[in-house]
Amino acid sequence: MKIETFVRCDFPVAHPFTDVNFLKSTLLKHSVVVVQDENQHWGVLTLSDMIQKNHILVADCLTQEKIISVDNSLTEALEKMKNEKTEVFSVYQEDKFIGLLFKNDILDFLQEHSNDLEMAISLKEKFYEIIAHDLRSPFNVLLGLTELLYKNIDSYSKEKIEKLAKQVYDSTFSTFGLLQNLLDWANSQRGNIQFSPQILNLQEVVEEKISILTTVALQKEIRLSHYLPDNCSVYADKNMLLSILRNLIFNAIKFTPRGGNVVVLAEPNCNFVQISVKDTGIGILPNVREKLFQSKELISTQGTLHERGTGLGLMLCKEFVEKHGGKIWVETELNEGSEFYFTVPQKKLF
Amino acid sequence: MKFSILLNFEEIKLPPFQDILILGKNSPQGKIGISKSFEFLVPNGFEIIEVEDEKVEAVFINRKILKKMPKEKILKILKERVFPFISEDELIKVDFKVNISYNLIEEEI
């Protein structure tokens, strides 16, 4: 990375034949003063110059200017600063002074990005962990089930084969959901996910998602329904909206005991539509609730039938909702149920 | 009320020295400031000679003297006879009058 973006042009300037005592407070505030007259750049006066040289005029206090070319990289600049024991460089482009480069600005930037880097590494580790554990297990199930099927297909009854095939389907279905989340997450991390909002009929989108998840709900004898205003439209990216609904409905089914209810609701609110997924599930513990939407910490909790999860889903929901300029939050009561709310615009806002 | 005034006046020349100025390393006036003021007061009147010395930063020598003696010789004299008595925060004015005399002039008739 080149130093160009770190070059500061907002520096105090003094004439070379100024009394240096007049610049004391400026120097204490800004550390440096650029010295130039109408015709030429004289150099940079630093606190160290003022201490070293005991003269009256600024021009007499100047020491040899420490310069660097704008073509240098951050690493080269830091190395030079270390070797020349300086905190600031005058930056030149083709023999012309263009500004100042401060060591502290570079260090602040590196510090900030080292935190980002640490976070990215930790997320990447989580990603590998998910692949290693959460994807491996369903594949083991699939391998075992399909092995049973192909080795014994002649001896198994039709009912037995149907039961095994159903188990294969269920395992594949949940694994596919996980893969979809992983893919969305990886794309969003790389900035590759496309955001193409359009006017959508909310009822059509919700019904499309519910029809896919009905099979999963039926297994736990959960009633999955929706109550939406007539002709309610939203301005959203269809894939993102489907992903948000899939994750919230799937979570609701996961944490709702057999025989419960999951319902999708919506109501217009100013320029937004507030959509919620409400369940009669086990609720969420306060300490888990606090961390639900934090990307630094992926929370994974087993469902009522020990369904596995990665915590990626809610993180993606938050990211996708925020991409629409909306908000996401949860209201929950232990053993009573939870309601996840999110908002998306009704129409194009900006 | 009664005033008592002592009055006298005389002509001066600027700069207030005519021959040599020795500039200490830590004197309030620096090399650039003094050179600039000389440029205005006596353009081309003095030559600045930077010196490698613990206490002295530069020596300003009137070009009229340099016409009579090489600067190396002048510097050698100053280093031996004047520099040892200088503090680094001082500006020293040196009177340096050069007399040139010949012992004998012989010419063929």
Boltz contact constraints between the chains, C-beta under 6 A:
constraints:
  - contact:
      token1: [A, 54]
      token2: [B, 26]
      max_distance: 6.0
  - contact:
      token1: [A, 55]
      token2: [B, 30]
      max_distance: 6.0
  - contact:
      token1: [A, 56]
      token2: [B, 28]
      max_distance: 6.0
  - contact:
      token1: [A, 57]
      token2: [B, 30]
      max_distance: 6.0
  - contact:
      token1: [A, 57]
      token2: [B, 33]
      max_distance: 6.0
  - contact:
      token1: [A, 59]
      token2: [B, 32]
      max_distance: 6.0
  - contact:
      token1: [A, 60]
      token2: [B, 30]
      max_distance: 6.0
  - contact:
      token1: [A, 60]
      token2: [B, 32]
      max_distance: 6.0
  - contact:
      token1: [A, 60]
      token2: [B, 33]
      max_distance: 6.0
